[in-house]
Amino acid sequence: MAENIAAQARKSAYFAVLAQVIVAGCIALAFFLLTDSAAAKSAFKGGLAAAVPNFVFAFFAFRYSGAEQAQRIAAALMRGHSLKILLTVILCAVVLQQEHLVPEAFITGFLITLLTQWTAPFFFKH
């Protein structure tokens, strides 16, 4: 039973990350149609800078299940959260150093993709 619940939660977490990548692609397409390819690439990079760390967190957060593994679950959550924050900072720093970046598009892609994470539970139920 606990394994079934964990599998469903894992599936939901990965689906939320997939939704983030789709939203990042839509934002990039909108920038491409309204401005140019440099802005579209920047927006997509912003979306990926938000989605990739969430995938890493989901991977670590749902590795274990069951009451007997409570210590491992807590450690995996802490590890996943720490890696998520670290990876977000590193990805943003690397992307923001690129020459042909459009900062406004990057920030827009990043923030809207983060909003997707926060609002996904309202739109997607189990």
Legacy VTK file of the C-alpha trace (Angstrom):
# vtk DataFile Version 3.0
C-alpha trace
ASCII
DATASET POLYDATA
POINTS 126 float
0.000 0.000 0.000
2.730 2.471 0.968
4.677 1.571 -2.156
1.598 2.259 -4.302
1.138 5.688 -2.696
4.832 6.472 -3.152
4.695 5.409 -6.795
1.695 7.665 -7.379
3.449 10.597 -5.675
6.608 9.945 -7.713
4.568 9.898 -10.908
2.869 13.181 -9.950
6.215 14.830 -9.208
7.665 13.792 -12.561
4.474 14.914 -14.297
4.845 18.352 -12.643
8.420 18.587 -13.969
7.178 17.607 -17.431
4.535 20.333 -17.182
7.291 22.811 -16.331
9.310 21.821 -19.399
6.213 22.152 -21.592
5.500 25.612 -20.155
9.137 26.599 -20.743
8.782 25.494 -24.366
5.574 27.509 -24.766
7.228 30.587 -23.289
10.177 30.140 -25.658
7.795 29.793 -28.600
5.985 32.970 -27.565
9.273 34.879 -27.360
10.316 33.467 -30.735
7.070 34.601 -32.366
7.032 38.018 -30.676
10.734 38.916 -30.675
13.655 36.828 -31.900
15.494 33.553 -31.444
17.960 34.934 -28.872
15.093 35.881 -26.550
13.447 32.491 -27.152
16.645 30.636 -26.261
17.082 32.797 -23.166
13.510 32.143 -22.040
13.929 28.392 -22.546
17.185 28.428 -20.596
15.345 30.224 -17.780
12.662 27.564 -17.821
15.221 24.780 -17.735
17.080 26.501 -14.889
13.871 26.106 -12.889
12.778 22.654 -14.117
16.039 20.686 -13.951
16.601 21.302 -10.213
12.996 20.250 -9.568
13.645 16.991 -11.406
16.693 16.368 -9.208
14.627 17.079 -6.100
11.845 14.742 -7.246
14.391 12.017 -7.919
15.786 12.214 -4.397
12.518 12.941 -2.584
10.712 9.833 -3.796
13.482 7.255 -3.648
12.208 5.650 -0.450
8.780 4.896 0.968
7.250 3.362 4.066
7.339 4.144 7.763
10.306 1.853 8.386
12.450 4.042 6.134
11.580 7.365 7.790
15.218 8.269 8.450
16.187 7.581 4.834
13.207 9.569 3.581
14.154 12.572 5.724
17.787 12.387 4.610
16.767 12.073 0.956
14.468 15.088 1.249
17.242 17.172 2.792
19.752 16.020 0.176
17.292 16.690 -2.647
16.411 20.138 -1.357
20.061 21.096 -0.879
20.962 19.908 -4.369
17.964 21.728 -5.825
19.042 25.059 -4.353
22.696 24.538 -5.269
21.851 23.481 -8.815
19.501 26.452 -9.269
22.233 28.880 -8.240
24.842 27.195 -10.448
22.583 27.025 -13.514
21.520 30.657 -13.147
25.119 31.784 -12.685
26.318 29.851 -15.737
23.497 31.042 -17.976
23.712 34.671 -16.836
27.385 34.764 -17.893
26.593 33.930 -21.512
27.130 36.629 -24.114
23.966 36.476 -26.196
21.572 36.206 -23.287
18.459 38.373 -23.105
18.153 38.814 -19.311
14.498 39.865 -19.361
13.496 36.760 -21.303
15.599 34.533 -19.021
13.974 35.913 -15.876
10.507 35.673 -17.452
11.052 32.043 -18.418
12.447 31.227 -14.989
9.651 32.892 -13.017
6.752 31.586 -15.098
8.189 28.078 -14.937
8.457 28.410 -11.143
4.838 29.582 -11.058
3.942 26.381 -12.889
5.425 24.397 -10.007
3.394 26.314 -7.466
0.100 26.222 -9.367
0.265 22.670 -10.786
-1.563 21.074 -7.825
-4.605 23.254 -8.566
-4.818 22.066 -12.158
-3.655 18.446 -11.917
-5.269 16.196 -9.350
-4.243 12.555 -8.761
LINES 1 127
126 0 1 2 3 4 5 6 7 8 9 10 11 12 13 14 15 16 17 18 19 20 21 22 23 24 25 26 27 28 29 30 31 32 33 34 35 36 37 38 39 40 41 42 43 44 45 46 47 48 49 50 51 52 53 54 55 56 57 58 59 60 61 62 63 64 65 66 67 68 69 70 71 72 73 74 75 76 77 78 79 80 81 82 83 84 85 86 87 88 89 90 91 92 93 94 95 96 97 98 99 100 101 102 103 104 105 106 107 108 109 110 111 112 113 114 115 116 117 118 119 120 121 122 123 124 125
